[in-house]
Amino acid sequence: VISAKEIWRFPYTIMGHDSGIFVLLYLIFTLSVGIPLVYLELIIGVRFRVGAIKCFNAMEERATGIGVSQLLLSFFILVYQPLIMAWALYFIFVSFGTILPWATCPVINGTMSTCCIQDSSTYYWFE
């Protein structure tokens, strides 16, 4: 699952380290590790024709934990992924407004926050 966090972090990581080698390593590991593991999981599922827990239990009883961890991982992704997508949709719609919430620092009780001393977006993201 590719979430909004990874989509945002990928170019930030590349630009932050001033290195295009990260892209090369990312592609190499995706092609050599990621895609074969996806196909392996697909083949195992087609072969046994059962869910993840029973599938790994049929292969080796001690490997049942792998199926349980896949189930739990899917559950946790199902819980937090809609929240991240809702944030993304909120920020998309808010960005069409004339005044952006992160463009200026809010004044609270006549003073600005300590984060606002650096810049206004720092307050928005960290307060």
C-alpha angles and dihedrals in degrees: 000000000000112000131193089258093063093044090054096041098049099069091035091057092048095049094040093059096036090230134126090187087084090067091050093050091045091054093045093052093043092052096041101038113010102050095043090052091051091051091045091054090047093051092047091050093049092047097052099029094209137099125286097266096049091041095059091039089056091051097046127345092221090056093066088101090067090059091046091050090050089052093049092046090052090050094051092048089049089053101048103029096073090051092054091047090050090053090049092050091047093053092046092055094041091052090063090065123100094240116043116215091227095047096085136026116248117238111229117190091345095304134088123237119261089246089059091065090076100041140315097255091058089063093049095051101038106034 
